[in-house]
Amino acid sequence: MEFITNHNHTYRHLTPLLDYTPSTYIPEPYTAPATISATHNQPRYGHTNNFETLIDGGEDATKDYITGIIIGAIIILSVAVVWFMVIVVLKFMGEKKVGFLA
């Protein structure tokens, strides 16, 4: 296969893809770093992070999963509200007092 690659009429030769050759390579099993293992449950604040418990689990396991989600959402919402309030206060203070922050 040939085609023109630029206006100087230079040709580039393309070769067909090589045939598939199966490999006997088997990678080592994945091991999570210590920092990942140590912080695995922190986003749920000690509550379960297993999604299956929401569907198949009992009432306590379902409440535990939902509690973990709600706690995370409340923290994100509270940070957003504080950020919004800081912006509003800076706007009310004016550009003369706080400069470019207003």
C-alpha positions as CSV (number, residue, x, y, z in Angstrom):
1,M,0.0,0.0,0.0
2,E,1.3,3.4,-0.8
3,F,0.0,6.9,-0.5
4,I,1.3,10.4,-0.9
5,T,2.3,12.0,2.4
6,N,3.0,15.5,1.3
7,H,3.0,17.7,-1.8
8,N,6.5,16.8,-2.8
9,H,5.2,13.4,-4.0
10,T,7.1,11.4,-1.5
11,Y,5.7,7.9,-0.9
12,R,5.4,6.1,2.3
13,H,5.0,2.3,2.3
14,L,2.5,0.8,4.8
15,T,2.7,-2.8,5.9
16,P,-0.3,-4.8,6.9
17,L,-0.8,-5.5,10.5
18,L,1.1,-8.4,11.9
19,D,-0.8,-11.5,12.6
20,Y,-2.0,-12.1,16.1
21,T,0.5,-14.0,18.2
22,P,-0.8,-15.4,21.5
23,S,1.4,-14.6,24.4
24,T,2.1,-16.7,27.5
25,Y,2.8,-13.6,29.6
26,I,0.8,-13.6,32.8
27,P,1.1,-10.4,34.9
28,E,1.6,-10.4,38.6
29,P,-1.6,-10.0,40.6
30,Y,-2.4,-6.4,41.5
31,T,-1.5,-5.3,45.0
32,A,-2.9,-2.0,46.2
33,P,-0.3,0.4,47.8
34,A,-0.4,0.8,51.5
35,T,-1.9,4.3,51.3
36,I,-4.8,3.0,49.3
37,S,-5.4,0.1,51.7
38,A,-5.2,2.5,54.7
39,T,-7.7,5.0,53.3
40,H,-10.1,2.5,51.7
41,N,-13.0,3.1,54.1
42,Q,-12.4,6.8,54.9
43,P,-14.8,8.2,52.2
44,R,-17.6,6.3,53.8
45,Y,-16.6,7.3,57.3
46,G,-16.4,3.8,58.7
47,H,-19.6,2.6,56.9
48,T,-19.6,-0.1,54.3
49,N,-18.7,0.7,50.7
50,N,-20.0,-2.5,49.2
51,F,-22.8,-1.7,46.8
52,E,-24.3,-5.2,46.9
53,T,-25.4,-4.5,50.5
54,L,-27.8,-1.8,49.2
55,I,-29.6,-4.4,47.1
56,D,-29.1,-7.8,48.8
57,G,-28.2,-6.8,52.4
58,G,-30.4,-6.6,55.3
59,E,-32.0,-3.5,56.8
60,D,-29.0,-2.6,58.9
61,A,-26.5,-3.1,56.0
62,T,-28.7,-0.9,53.8
63,K,-28.9,1.8,56.4
64,D,-25.1,1.6,56.9
65,Y,-24.4,2.1,53.1
66,I,-26.9,5.0,52.8
67,T,-25.5,6.7,55.9
68,G,-22.0,6.6,54.4
69,I,-23.3,8.3,51.2
70,I,-25.3,10.9,53.1
71,I,-22.4,11.9,55.3
72,G,-20.2,12.5,52.3
73,A,-22.9,14.5,50.6
74,I,-23.4,16.7,53.7
75,I,-19.7,17.4,53.9
76,I,-19.5,18.5,50.2
77,L,-22.6,20.6,50.6
78,S,-21.3,22.3,53.7
79,V,-18.0,23.2,51.9
80,A,-20.0,24.6,49.0
81,V,-22.3,26.7,51.3
82,V,-19.3,28.2,53.2
83,W,-17.6,29.0,49.9
84,F,-20.7,30.7,48.6
85,M,-21.1,32.7,51.8
86,V,-17.4,33.9,51.7
87,I,-18.0,35.1,48.1
88,V,-21.2,36.9,49.0
89,V,-19.5,38.6,52.0
90,L,-16.5,39.7,49.8
91,K,-18.9,41.1,47.2
92,F,-20.8,43.2,49.9
93,M,-17.5,44.5,51.3
94,G,-16.6,46.0,48.0
95,E,-13.6,46.4,45.8
96,K,-12.1,49.2,47.9
97,K,-11.8,47.1,51.0
98,V,-10.9,43.7,49.6
99,G,-9.5,44.6,46.2
100,F,-9.7,41.9,43.5
101,L,-11.4,39.4,45.8
102,A,-14.7,41.3,45.3
